[in-house]
Amino acid sequence: MKKTFCLIVCFYALIIFQSKSQELFTGDQLMNNISLLDVRNNQLYEVRPDSGKLILIDFWATWCAPCVASMPHLELLQEEFKEDLFIIPVSVEDVERVNKFIAKKTYNLKFSIDPENELRSLFPFRIIPHAVLIDQYGEVLAITDPKHVTTELISNYLNGEKIQLSTKKDRVEFDLVKDDLFELPSNVIQSFIVLGEFEGLPSFQKGASVGEYQNRRVSFINQSIRGMYQYVYNKGWRRFQIMDKDTRMLEDDIYSVDLVIENPNEQELKATLMMNLKEQFGLEIDTIHVESEIVLLYIEDENRLPEKSNQSSPYQASGDYFKSKGASLADFAGYLEQFGVIGAIVVSDFQEDVFFEIDFQFEPENPDSFWESLRNIGLNLKKERRGVDFIKISVLD
């Protein structure tokens, strides 16, 4: 590789956003201006700070795994402090979606919708869960992750101690598509930049699809080294083996990386990224073949298969859907694995050069809906044992 690229290494946390959510949220604002919709009975109600209770507002969504994981914690808090604390999970989704979620649960919480987005305008956020703790008089005590609002913290506050939590600051003004954190000029030929974590932004990756850097650039914001190698190999995290001694550096530490190459070529982009990461962090990469239990994606009913497509197309996906105008079954198997839908390595034996118009969606909290949706597109899953290639990453001593 030519040694003509620009290398910049700088570790820092970017803290430039001062949210208006740090201002006081007065009792009058709560009493007079904020109406929420109770999802269970579809009735509006007022959030009143003069009830004498603490209020914990938790912004969440059914597709957000950390949000759902925090629900038992919130339930326990509500039960422990039912005379002193009022917890309101406020979903960013619609009533129908939230009702489907709580129909399968036994949580005794007041699940609500903010129909006019009044709360979100007062407490803007980009990353959920996003919790706001308000005292009995309408003043903000903390803006944080709900996991930090513990039994000990509430008990100490009720006993007269001050709450001391760092404020969660989301950079809501940042445009994930247009804004460039690395501020590259338009005439750079080759570049490799390594920075630290950008506070207030989610973990994401983006490539340049238009302009001077089209197909020559890839950026990773707030990613682990292993996460970047997942892009290189296009494999889920279960395909990687990392020694315990290297876990913190390769999986826990967060970096922001930007790469530009001279010629527009995806394979060259991935190969250059792999080499630069290897050299920058002193890594050793090996491929090992291991007999493992996997989940096989197979065709159960050819008559139900989606319409075939003439060519491959990008797909859109989340924890509850997969959509593409032209995806192979290998693409779909990769989605099931990489998004953790199955919780296992997923393999497809079907031809990779045959593409389908796939529109797949389900309710994560309802396993039956997943299997029904899968069979509706003619597919099914079964367990097998077979040899699987794993990527072993280690840090050289």
N, C-alpha and C positions, 0 to 999 in steps of 0.2 A: 504494500500500500504506500502511495506517495506520502511523504512527510511534509505536506504543504498545507494541511488544515490548521485552523486556529483552535488552540486548546485553552479554555478558560475554566479554572476550578475555583469555586467560591461557595462556601457554605454559610447560609444565613437564613433568617426567617424574615419574610417580607410582611411588615405590619403597617399598612397605610390607610386602612379603612376604619373610620370611627363611625359606627352606626348610630343613628338617632335612637336606636333601641336602648341606649344607655341612659337616656333622659328619664325623668320620673314619669311614671304612669299614674296619674292622679286618680283619686277616688271618683271625682266628678266624671272623668272620661269613662271610667268603667260603668258607673251607674247610669249615665244618660245616653251613652253612644254605642255601647257594645251589646249586640244581641246575637245569640248563637242558636243554632238549630239542634235540638235533641234528636239524635238519629233514631232512637228507639220508638218515640211517639210522634215524630215529625212535627213537633211544636217548638215555636220560638220561646226562648227564655232570656232573662237578663242576668249578666254576671255582676253581682253586687259585692263590692269590697267591704261594705258596712255590715256584713254578716258576722264579723269577728273572727273569721278563719283566714289562714294562709290560702293562697290560690296558686296551684301549679298548672300552668298551661303547657301541654306537650304536643307540639306539631309533629305529625307522623303520617305514614301511608302504609297500606297493606302490602305493597311490594318492597318495602324497606325492611330488610332482615334485622338490622339492629333495633329498629323501632318495635317490631313485633317481639323481639327478644326481651325488650325492656318492660313489656306489659305485666308479666308476673311480679316484677319489682314494684311497679306502680300500684298494682292491686294490693300488695302487702303493706305499702306505705299508707294507702287509703284506709285499710282496715286498722292499722296500728294507731293512726291519728284521725279517726273519723270525726272527733269533736273539734279538731283544730285545723284540719287541712281539707281542701276541696280540690280534687284532681280532675282536670278536664282534658282528655285526649281530643285534639282538634285535627281532623284529617284534611289533607289537601285534595282528597278525592270526593266523588259524589255520594249521595245518600245510599243509592242502590248498592254500590260497591262495598261501602262500610257495613251495611246490613248483612251482606253475604258473609263478611268476615266474622262479625259478632254472633251470627246465627250458629256458628260452629264452636263458639267459646262460652265460657261461664263467667267472664269478667264482670264485676259489679262496679263499673266505671261509667261516667256520664259521657259517652262517646258523642261528639258534636261536630258540626260543620260551621264554618265561618262564611255565611252566604254572601256577605258584602266585602269580604277580605279586609275587614277593619283591623282585626288583630294582626294580620300579616303586614299591613301598612305601618303599624306601630312597632312591630318587632320583625323587621325584614330578615330573611334567611335564604341561604342557598343549599345548605346541607342539613338533612334531618337524620335522627331526631334533634329537635330544637326546643329546649325547655325554658320557660320563664317562670320564676318564683316571685310572687308578689305578696307583700305583707298585708296586715289587716286594714291598712289605711290607703292601699293603692300604690305604694312605692315599690319599685323593683328592688329585690334583694339579690337576684342572680339570674344570669342568662347563660345556660350551660347545657351539657348533655344530661338527660334524666338520670343516668347511672350515678352521677355525682351528688344527686339529692338523696342522701342516705338517711336511715333511721337516726343515726348518731347526729347528723347535721341538724335535722329537724328538732330532735330532743334538746340539743345544745342551744338552739335558737329560742325555743320555748322557755328555757331556763335562764335566758338573759344574755347569752353570748352572741357576738356578731358573726354573720356569715362571711367567710372569706374564700371566695372561689374566683379564679380567673375568668374573665368575661369571654364567652364564645363570640368571635367577630367574623361574620361571613362577608365576603366581598361580593355583595349582591350586584354591584355596578359593573362587574367584570363580564365581558362578552366572551364566552368560551370559544366562539368561532372566529371573531374578528380581532380580538386583542392579542398582542404578541408580548408575552412576558420576557422574552429574550431580546427583544428590540433589535433584531438584525436588520441591517440595511439591505436593499434589494439587489446588490451586486456581489454578494458573497459567493465564492465558488465552492469552497469546502469549509466546514466548520463542525466542531464538536464542543459542546458546552455542558458542564456539569454544575448544577446549583443544588441548594438544599431544598427544604420544604417551603412552599408558599402558603402561609397561614390563611385560613378562610376560604380556600378553594378545595373542591373535591379532587379525587384521583381521576385523571382522564388522560387520554392519548388523542392526538390529532395529526393528520398528515395534510400536506398541501395538495389540493386537487385542481387549483387554478393558479394563474400568475407565474411569476419568475421561478418560484420553487416547486412548481407542479411535478409531483412524483419524484422529487429530489430531497424532500425534507420530512422528518418525523419528529414530533415533540412528545415528551412524557412529563406530566405534571403530577408531583406527589406520588411517585411510584416506587416500589421496591425493585431491587436488582432482578430478583426472580420474576417479577411482573413484566419487566422489559424483555427478559429472555422468553417469556411466554409469547410475546409478539414475534420474536425471532423465529421460534419453532412452531408457532400457531398450535400450541398444545395447552391443555388445562393444567392447573397447578399440581394435580395428582400425578402427572407424568415426570415430576422433578424430584430428585433425591438430594437432600442437603444434610450434611453432618450437623449434629447438635451444636458443635462449637462455632459453626458458621451461621446459625439461624438469625442472630441479631443483625449481622451485617447484610445478609442476603434477603431476609424476609421482613425484618422489623424496621430497619432504618429506611428513611424516605428521601428520595432524590428527585430533582427535576432535570431532565436531560433533553438537549436539542441537537439534532444531527442534520447536516446538509452534505450531500455528495455532488460530484460534478455532473454526472449523467443521470437522466431519469430512468431508473431501473429498480423495481421493488426488491428483487433478489440481492442486488448489489447493496441496496440500502440496509437490508437485514444483515448481510454478511459484514458490512462495515461497522454497524452498531455492535454486533457480537464481538468483533475484534477489538474495538475501542473500549468496550466495557471490560473485556478480559485484561487488556493492558492497564487500564486506569485503576482497577480494583485488585489486580493480582490474582486472577481466577484461573482455575483449571476446569475444562469442560470435557466430559466423557459420555459416551452412550453405552448403556448396559442393557442386556436383554434378560428379562426375568419372567418366569411363569407366574401369572397372576389371575385372580378372579376379575372378570370384566362383565359389562352388560352389553349384549349384542342387540343392535337395532336391526330389525328385519321386516320384510314386507309380509303382512298377514293377509291382506285382501287387495289384489291388484286393481280390482274394479273401483276401489275407493281412493286410489292414489290421486293426488292433485294433478292438474293439467301440466303437461310437459312444456318446457321453455326451450327456446333455440340457443340460449347462451346463459352464461353465469352472470349474476347480478349481485350487488351488495345486499346485505340483509340488515334489518332493524331487529333488535332483540332486547329483552329485559327479563326479569325473573319470572314473568308470567306470559310472555308472548314471543313469537318468532315469525317474522314476515319477510318474504323475498319474492321477487318476480322471476328469479332463476337461481335456486339453491340445490346443491347436490345433497344426497342423504348423508354424505360424510360431513358436509357443512352443518346439517341439522344435528347429527350425532355430536359434533364438536360443541354446538350450542348447549345441548343437554349436559355435557360434561363441564364445560368452562363456566357456565352460569350456576353450577351446583344444583341443577334441577333434580338430578338423579342421585347425586352423592357418590358417584363411582366413575371409573373409566368407561367410556362408551365408545363402541366400535361399530362401524357399518361395513358389511361385505359387499354392498351394492356398488355398481360402476360409478366412479367419481365424475365421469364426463357426461352423465345424464342429469338434467336439471329440471326442477319442478317449481311451480308457482305455489309456494307454501304460505298458508295463513293459519297459524297455530296459536291458540291462546287458552288459558285455563286459570283457575283460582288456586293460588298456592296453598291456601289453608284447607282446600278441599281435594284430597287425593283422588277421589272418584272423578272429579272434573278433568284431571290430567289424563287418566286412562281413557276416558270417554273421548276426549279431544284427539288423543293419539290414534285410537281406532277409527275415528271419523276420517282420518287421512290415510287409512289402510296400513298403519304401522303398529308394531308392538315391540316389546323388549323381553329378553330372557338372559339369565346368567350363564356364563361359560368360563372355562379356564383356558387360557392360551398365552403364548409368549408375547410380551409387550416391551417395546423400547422405552427406556427411561433416560432422562437427561440428568446426569450427575454433575452438580456444580459444587466446587470446593474452593476455599481460599488458600493460596499457597503460603506456607509458613515462612 
